[in-house]
Amino acid sequence: MYLTIKETAEYLSMPEAVVESLVQQNKIRTIFDGQQHLINKEQFNTHFEQLEKYKKMVEEYLSEPIPEDWDAKDED
């Protein structure tokens, strides 16, 4: 499915100007049909999968209990 820049901005929850900038920097692949840039929605699947994986890693890290203080005593 192809989206316009406006639809892509809504899909990614970011301003249109940012999406346009990413298109100009070739960080988002597009097809130009003579009037507008069309963006394949499927290219963001990997990005969202990586975000979910990262969120899961952060949740696991934050849910680990803090180890007890082993109270090292200096016996000099």
ChimeraX attribute file (.defattr): number of C-alpha atoms within 10 A of each C-alpha:
attribute: neighborCount
match mode: 1-to-1
recipient: residues
	/A:1	7
	/A:2	14
	/A:3	15
	/A:4	15
	/A:5	21
	/A:6	14
	/A:7	15
	/A:8	21
	/A:9	17
	/A:10	13
	/A:11	12
	/A:12	12
	/A:13	9
	/A:14	12
	/A:15	13
	/A:16	16
	/A:17	12
	/A:18	12
	/A:19	19
	/A:20	17
	/A:21	12
	/A:22	13
	/A:23	16
	/A:24	12
	/A:25	10
	/A:26	10
	/A:27	10
	/A:28	15
	/A:29	15
	/A:30	18
	/A:31	11
	/A:32	10
	/A:33	8
	/A:34	6
	/A:35	6
	/A:36	11
	/A:37	16
	/A:38	18
	/A:39	21
	/A:40	15
	/A:41	14
	/A:42	10
	/A:43	11
	/A:44	15
	/A:45	10
	/A:46	10
	/A:47	11
	/A:48	12
	/A:49	11
	/A:50	12
	/A:51	12
	/A:52	12
	/A:53	12
	/A:54	12
	/A:55	12
	/A:56	12
	/A:57	12
	/A:58	11
	/A:59	11
	/A:60	10
	/A:61	10
	/A:62	10
	/A:63	9
	/A:64	8
	/A:65	7
	/A:66	7
	/A:67	6
	/A:68	6
	/A:69	6
	/A:70	6
	/A:71	6
	/A:72	6
	/A:73	6
	/A:74	5
	/A:75	4
	/A:76	3
